[in-house]
Amino acid sequence: MSGKHGHKPFEGHMHDYLAHVRAVEEDLEYYRAKRFEPRIFYLLRRNVVTFYDLLKVGSTLRKKDHFFKIAKPQGKNIEARVRHLEEWLDEYVKGIALVSARTVEGMDMVTEDNRKERGDYDDFFKIKKKEHQGTLDERMVNLQQDLTDYTELLEVFVQALIRRGWATREELAQRWQQLHDERPWAGGVIVAKAWTDPEFKRALLDTGREALREMGVHQGKVGKLVVVENTEQTHNVVVCTLCSCYPYDILGDTPWWYKHESYRANIVQNPRACIKDMFQLEIPSDKELRVWDSTSDVRYFVLPQRPAGTEGMPEQELAKLVTVDSLIGAGYALEPSQLREREAAHVEPEMPRLRPD
Amino acid sequence: MSETDSKYKIGDAVIVANDNPTGNPRTPRYIRGKRGVIGLVHGILENVRDHRGIHNPLYTVRFDLSELAPCHDTDTIWVDVHEEWLSRATRDS
C-alpha cells in the first residue's frame, strides 16, 4: 500500500497485525478509562449501584445466567485471533452503551457529567490507562486477559442494575438487539456526491446536517455539523483537544488516534509537524493549514479534494476513494492507482461501524 | 438556533478571558488570554444529550498559530468558544 503519500502506520489493515492490535489496545483502554469506569463511579456516588451490589453479584452469578456471551475465535491463525479480539472489543463497547444513561431508567446522566467524572477538565479525576509492551503474541495474550477481566466487571454491573431494579433483563435484551443494528457507513457516499453535484456541495457547506437530511442520510442529534472544504489554498484538519468530539453519528466510530492524547496535544502545538510525523503527510508550504478544535456543540468534518484522474468516474467508484483519515484532514482521498493497489493486495476497505442512536 | 442574539459578528477582534470559573468548562487552556477574530457565529445551540440547560451563544474564533505556540508557520487554529469567555479587543489590548 505504498502510494504517493506513503505508508500510514495509524491505519488498520489486516495485513498489518500490529496496527490492528494497537488499535484494539488503545480503544479498549479508552472505553474502559473514559466511558465505563467513570460511569461506575458516577453511579456509585449516587447510590444507583454500590460496591456491595457488585460483590454480591460477582460471588453468586452462574455462568448460564450471563448476559454477555463471548464467541470463540473462528480459527487458530493470527488473523482469526486478531479478528476475535476486535469483535470482542466491539461487544464490550456495545455493552457499555447498554448500561449508559439513556437506556437505563432513573439514570439522568448527560455526556457532560461523564466528562467531569473522567477528568476532561481536571487531571485529578483521570483514570490511568494501561501501557502495552511485549511481542505481538504477548500483547494478544494480554489483550485476551484484559477483555476477560473488563467484560466480567461489565457483566456484574449489568446484573447489579437488574437486581437493583433499574432495568429489567427483557428491556436490556431488547436494547442489546437494537445495538446490533448497524447502519451502512455513509462517509464515502456523502463526499462523492459533493464532488459531482455542485448544488449539493454548496448546501453541505452552508447548512451541514440539513443537506444530509435532504439526501436521506440518517443522523443523530450530536450538535451542529460544520463541513470544511479542502482546496488548493487551504488544508483543514479536525481535533477535539478537550475530549474526542467527532460527528460519529455520520462518520461512525472514531479512529483510536483521534482520541489519543498525543494527537490532541500535538496538532495544536505544531500542526504541520504532527501531521507529518503521525500520517506522513506533508502539507505544501504555500497552503494555509487550518486546525478546527471542536466542542461538543459543533462537530466538524473535512471535505477532501477530489483526486486527479477521476474525471467521469461514477459516484459509486468515487466513494471508494474516501478514507476516514481524509475526512479528518489526516490524509488525502486515495488516487485511483492507490485504490487499485489496495484492491490487488486485498486490503479491506475502511467501513467504520455506524452505531444506532 | 438563533444567531440574532449573538453579541459579536464575523471579523470582530476578541480576547478570551484568562479565567472564568463560572463559564463553560469547554474553553481550552491554550487560548485563554489570547487574541483572536470571530470566524463563525453559531448562535445558541441546543444540545440536550450533551449537557443540561442552554449555553450562551457560540462562536468559532480564529487564532493565528503564532499567537498560541512558538511556531513560525502562518497557519490558523479555529476554536469554539462560548460568549461569556469573550470580550472585545481594543487596539491596546
Chai-1 contact restraints between the chains, C-beta under 6 A:
chainA,res_idxA,chainB,res_idxB,connection_type,confidence,min_distance_angstrom,max_distance_angstrom,comment,restraint_id
A,V110,B,H51,contact,1.0,0.0,6.0,A-B,restraint_1
A,V110,B,R52,contact,1.0,0.0,6.0,A-B,restraint_2
A,T111,B,D50,contact,1.0,0.0,6.0,A-B,restraint_3
A,E112,B,D50,contact,1.0,0.0,6.0,A-B,restraint_4
A,E112,B,H51,contact,1.0,0.0,6.0,A-B,restraint_5
A,Y121,B,P25,contact,1.0,0.0,6.0,A-B,restraint_6
A,K221,B,R49,contact,1.0,0.0,6.0,A-B,restraint_7
A,G223,B,N47,contact,1.0,0.0,6.0,A-B,restraint_8
A,K224,B,L45,contact,1.0,0.0,6.0,A-B,restraint_9
A,T241,B,P28,contact,1.0,0.0,6.0,A-B,restraint_10
A,L242,B,R26,contact,1.0,0.0,6.0,A-B,restraint_11
A,L242,B,P28,contact,1.0,0.0,6.0,A-B,restraint_12
A,V268,B,I77,contact,1.0,0.0,6.0,A-B,restraint_13
A,Q269,B,A69,contact,1.0,0.0,6.0,A-B,restraint_14
A,N270,B,C71,contact,1.0,0.0,6.0,A-B,restraint_15
A,R272,B,D73,contact,1.0,0.0,6.0,A-B,restraint_16
A,L289,B,D75,contact,1.0,0.0,6.0,A-B,restraint_17
A,R290,B,T76,contact,1.0,0.0,6.0,A-B,restraint_18
A,R290,B,W78,contact,1.0,0.0,6.0,A-B,restraint_19
A,V291,B,I77,contact,1.0,0.0,6.0,A-B,restraint_20
A,W292,B,W78,contact,1.0,0.0,6.0,A-B,restraint_21
A,D293,B,V79,contact,1.0,0.0,6.0,A-B,restraint_22
A,T295,B,R26,contact,1.0,0.0,6.0,A-B,restraint_23
A,T295,B,D80,contact,1.0,0.0,6.0,A-B,restraint_24
A,S296,B,D50,contact,1.0,0.0,6.0,A-B,restraint_25
A,D297,B,L45,contact,1.0,0.0,6.0,A-B,restraint_26
A,D297,B,N47,contact,1.0,0.0,6.0,A-B,restraint_27
A,D297,B,L58,contact,1.0,0.0,6.0,A-B,restraint_28
A,V298,B,D80,contact,1.0,0.0,6.0,A-B,restraint_29
